[in-house]
Amino acid sequence: MRALHIDRFGGPEVVAVRELPSPEPGPGEVLVRVVASSLNPVDVKTRSGTIRGGGPALPMTLGWDLAGVVVSPGDSGLSVGERVIAMSAQLAAGRGTWADLVALPARTLAAAPTNTSLVEAATLPLPGLTAAQTLGWLGVSSGQRLLVTGAAGAVGGLAVQLARAWGITVDALVSRSAQLEIVADLGAQRAVTDVAELERRHYDAVLDTCGAPVGEAVRDGGRYATIASEHGDPPNLSHRGVTTTLHQVKENAADLADLVKLVETGGLRLRLDSSFPIAEVHKAFARFETRGLTGKIALVF
Ligand SMILES: NC(=O)c1ccc[n+]([C@@H]2O[C@H](COP(=O)([O-])OP(=O)(O)OC[C@H]3O[C@@H](n4cnc5c(N)ncnc54)[C@H](OP(=O)(O)O)[C@@H]3O)[C@@H](O)[C@H]2O)c1
């Protein structure tokens, strides 16, 4: 089978299509034929060797997201040919999804949305789980005020939509004015490009996806989560009673199934910028790294 593999760190050129032996699913695992995956910032950091905390040893297959069909269900209760999606914690598990065939624990898999293509569905797992689980940690509920930074990005855009679906008043910080209308359309009540425009000590919770300096926006006693580990730890706001965390996404089929339901009922819109065949993975990285995108880049197997 083909896999997108690296045996050294560097630019997009280090990623090569390699022929590797097909994986043998172990107990509790399901073998999936991958139809599509997507690019995430972690793939760039892993490829370039700049990931915080290091990664699995070289060589490795990259990729966290996956949409495909079940080839060998084991004792999972899934059927051969069933459309599924999953996130693989590639760095911790040493199991990349950018391959024709991937063996995954059944506990990571959810049925793919019935109303999207598998290419679109491949953009959901990592950013969707991150948005949902971080909002869960923040504990925001209907009627509360939330700020999402980097709101036009993958995690930010899904967090805005989820918050809106849960009845939370959500404001957005974006990087450029062209994104203001986009995040308003996703459900942000107020969107700004400048931190100075944010009301001070106003938000019950902050979800920071880009390391923006927004500690002053959260109210005393509020909660503050950042996911952008490359910008360091969250600010220490304990003197104001603010609880902070550097949140880390986890594989979780039940969370993924909840997200799929929201996609199917129209509460979550998946935004695809473009898709590339795996032979053009270098072009896919080049587009991804231009920044300013408001949709995901998919890789098609
Ligand atoms: N801890 C975890 O479990 C976890 C999970 C998923 C992702 N992450 C990390 O979270 C970050 C976001 O991921 P993502 O997939 O959402 O990335 P993304 O799609 O690239 O989105 C990031 C967004 O932040 C914007 N941005 C950057 N600097 C900004 C600033 N100062 N003010 C306002 N907006 C700003 C970017 O705008 P431009 O494109 O215009 O620059 C982009 O829209 C990445 O660092 C990723 O590695 C962590």
The ligand as an SDF file (V2000), in Angstrom:
LIG
                    3D

 48 52  0  0  0  0  0  0  0  0999 V2000
   -3.7100   21.1930   21.4770 N   0  0  0  0  0  0  0  0  0  0  0  0
   -4.4250   20.4930   20.6060 C   0  0  0  0  0  0  0  0  0  0  0  0
   -4.9620   19.4380   20.9280 O   0  0  0  0  0  0  0  0  0  0  0  0
   -4.6020   21.0240   19.2080 C   0  0  0  0  0  0  0  0  0  0  0  0
   -5.5150   20.4370   18.3430 C   0  0  0  0  0  0  0  0  0  0  0  0
   -5.7040   21.0120   17.0830 C   0  0  0  0  0  0  0  0  0  0  0  0
   -4.9630   22.1280   16.7130 C   0  0  0  0  0  0  0  0  0  0  0  0
   -4.0340   22.6210   17.5620 N   0  0  0  0  0  0  0  0  0  0  0  0
   -3.2450   23.8120   17.2310 C   0  0  0  0  0  0  0  0  0  0  0  0
   -4.1550   24.9030   17.2360 O   0  0  0  0  0  0  0  0  0  0  0  0
   -3.7660   25.8550   16.2800 C   0  0  0  0  0  0  0  0  0  0  0  0
   -4.9380   26.1450   15.3370 C   0  0  0  0  0  0  0  0  0  0  0  0
   -5.2380   25.0020   14.5730 O   0  0  0  0  0  0  0  0  0  0  0  0
   -6.1810   25.1420   13.2950 P   0  0  0  0  0  0  0  0  0  0  0  0
   -6.2370   23.8130   12.6560 O   0  0  0  0  0  0  0  0  0  0  0  0
   -7.4310   25.8490   13.6380 O   0  0  0  0  0  0  0  0  0  0  0  0
   -5.2750   26.1220   12.3960 O   0  0  0  0  0  0  0  0  0  0  0  0
   -5.7090   27.1060   11.2330 P   0  0  0  0  0  0  0  0  0  0  0  0
   -6.8420   26.5050   10.4660 O   0  0  0  0  0  0  0  0  0  0  0  0
   -4.4850   27.5110   10.5390 O   0  0  0  0  0  0  0  0  0  0  0  0
   -6.3220   28.3590   12.0140 O   0  0  0  0  0  0  0  0  0  0  0  0
   -5.5780   29.2780   12.7280 C   0  0  0  0  0  0  0  0  0  0  0  0
   -6.2510   30.6270   12.5380 C   0  0  0  0  0  0  0  0  0  0  0  0
   -5.6850   31.5780   13.4310 O   0  0  0  0  0  0  0  0  0  0  0  0
   -5.5140   32.7870   12.7130 C   0  0  0  0  0  0  0  0  0  0  0  0
   -4.5630   33.6340   13.4190 N   0  0  0  0  0  0  0  0  0  0  0  0
   -3.2160   33.4880   13.5150 C   0  0  0  0  0  0  0  0  0  0  0  0
   -2.7070   34.4720   14.2980 N   0  0  0  0  0  0  0  0  0  0  0  0
   -3.7600   35.2350   14.6900 C   0  0  0  0  0  0  0  0  0  0  0  0
   -3.8940   36.3870   15.5050 C   0  0  0  0  0  0  0  0  0  0  0  0
   -2.8260   36.9590   16.1180 N   0  0  0  0  0  0  0  0  0  0  0  0
   -5.1330   36.9090   15.6900 N   0  0  0  0  0  0  0  0  0  0  0  0
   -6.2130   36.3570   15.1160 C   0  0  0  0  0  0  0  0  0  0  0  0
   -6.1590   35.2600   14.3310 N   0  0  0  0  0  0  0  0  0  0  0  0
   -4.9410   34.7070   14.1240 C   0  0  0  0  0  0  0  0  0  0  0  0
   -5.0790   32.3130   11.3510 C   0  0  0  0  0  0  0  0  0  0  0  0
   -5.2260   33.3260   10.3760 O   0  0  0  0  0  0  0  0  0  0  0  0
   -4.2580   33.3780    9.0850 P   0  0  0  0  0  0  0  0  0  0  0  0
   -4.4220   32.0900    8.3660 O   0  0  0  0  0  0  0  0  0  0  0  0
   -4.7860   34.5380    8.3570 O   0  0  0  0  0  0  0  0  0  0  0  0
   -2.8640   33.5430    9.6390 O   0  0  0  0  0  0  0  0  0  0  0  0
   -6.0670   31.1720   11.1280 C   0  0  0  0  0  0  0  0  0  0  0  0
   -7.3170   31.6490   10.6580 O   0  0  0  0  0  0  0  0  0  0  0  0
   -2.5250   25.2800   15.5950 C   0  0  0  0  0  0  0  0  0  0  0  0
   -1.3870   25.7680   16.2490 O   0  0  0  0  0  0  0  0  0  0  0  0
   -2.6530   23.7840   15.8500 C   0  0  0  0  0  0  0  0  0  0  0  0
   -1.4380   23.0930   15.8140 O   0  0  0  0  0  0  0  0  0  0  0  0
   -3.8380   22.0970   18.8100 C   0  0  0  0  0  0  0  0  0  0  0  0
  1  2  1  0
  2  3  2  0
  2  4  1  0
  4  5  1  0
  4 48  2  0
  5  6  2  0
  6  7  1  0
  7  8  2  0
  8  9  1  0
  8 48  1  0
  9 10  1  0
  9 46  1  0
 10 11  1  0
 11 12  1  0
 11 44  1  0
 12 13  1  0
 13 14  1  0
 14 15  2  0
 14 16  1  0
 14 17  1  0
 17 18  1  0
 18 19  2  0
 18 20  1  0
 18 21  1  0
 21 22  1  0
 22 23  1  0
 23 24  1  0
 23 42  1  0
 24 25  1  0
 25 26  1  0
 25 36  1  0
 26 27  1  0
 26 35  1  0
 27 28  2  0
 28 29  1  0
 29 30  1  0
 29 35  2  0
 30 31  1  0
 30 32  2  0
 32 33  1  0
 33 34  2  0
 34 35  1  0
 36 37  1  0
 36 42  1  0
 37 38  1  0
 38 39  2  0
 38 40  1  0
 38 41  1  0
 42 43  1  0
 44 45  1  0
 44 46  1  0
 46 47  1  0
M  CHG  2   8   1  16  -1
M  END
$$$$
